[in-house]
Every structure is written in structure tokens, then in C-alpha cells.
């Protein structure tokens, strides 16, 4: 139970508008992409590498893609560790897989100061919902600004 409470608190976030977040972190504006993978060894073997792409536009629009799926209903929030993006996948992450979870959370770990960066450490959670999911799959990726 203590583990669940700690996880819940550490993932706390403050819903903000894209404008608020991008105005306070202008270095985020641009296209970020990289190829990552899932942490669960057997699952990672079956899924292979996972391309991740996030576009944070100057007009405050956001688009994201993970694997073969585009994210819809994207929300952005400040979080304890940086920025959280949430979205619903419009397709399977890998077409020929049996994996059909569609809620994606991408966690961007930002530097402590507002320095100009071109590489962000990120991880992603693919789940059935945005809350607790025992069978969620977690992965990691380094996103490079294009």
C-alpha cells in the first residue's frame, strides 16, 4: 500500500494549458523524436524498438506518435519531474501484435534550470486507463530535438 501511495504522490501533476507550459519552457517548442523500447524483456522482444515522436508547436498545438499509433485527445501537465503528456492511441502500437492497450502517458524529465537543451530523457506508460493498471507496459526513450 505504501508503494502505491508513493507512486501516486510522485506522479502528481498540475493540469495546465499548453500555452502556460510552452511559455515557461520555450526550449520545448519543436519536434522531438527517438527510438526506445519496453523494459519488460520478453515483451520488448515481441514488440521490438518503438519510435516516439512529439511535436510541440509555437501555436501551442501538440501532436505525438508512439510506434504506429498517433495520439488523440492529448493533454499536457506540469509534473514533479517535468512534463506529462497523455493521449489515446488511434491504433495498435505495433500492427501485428496482440497488445491493444490504448492510453499512453509520456513523461518528459526536464532539467532543473531552463537551459537550452536538445536531448530529453523520457519514459512512457501504455495502459488500459490513466489510473492503476497492473498489466501496463513501461518503456524508455531519449528524445532528440530535430
C-alpha positions, 0 to 999 in steps of 0.5 A: 500500500505504501508503494502505491501511495508513493507512486501516486504522490510522485506522479502528481501533476498540475493540469495546465494549458499548453500555452502556460507550459510552452511559455515557461519552457520555450526550449520545448517548442519543436519536434522531438523524436527517438527510438526506445523500447519496453523494459519488460524483456520478453515483451520488448522482444515481441514488440521490438524498438518503438519510435516516439515522436512529439511535436510541440508547436509555437501555436501551442498545438501538440501532436505525438506518435508512439510506434504506429499509433498517433495520439488523440485527445492529448493533454499536457501537465506540469509534473514533479519531474517535468512534463506529462503528456497523455493521449489515446492511441488511434491504433495498435502500437505495433500492427501485428501484435496482440497488445491493444492497450490504448492510453499512453502517458509520456513523461518528459524529465526536464532539467532543473534550470531552463537551459537550452537543451536538445536531448530529453530523457523520457519514459512512457506508460501504455495502459488500459486507463490513466489510473492503476493498471497492473498489466501496463507496459513501461518503456524508455526513450531519449528524445532528440530535438530535430 
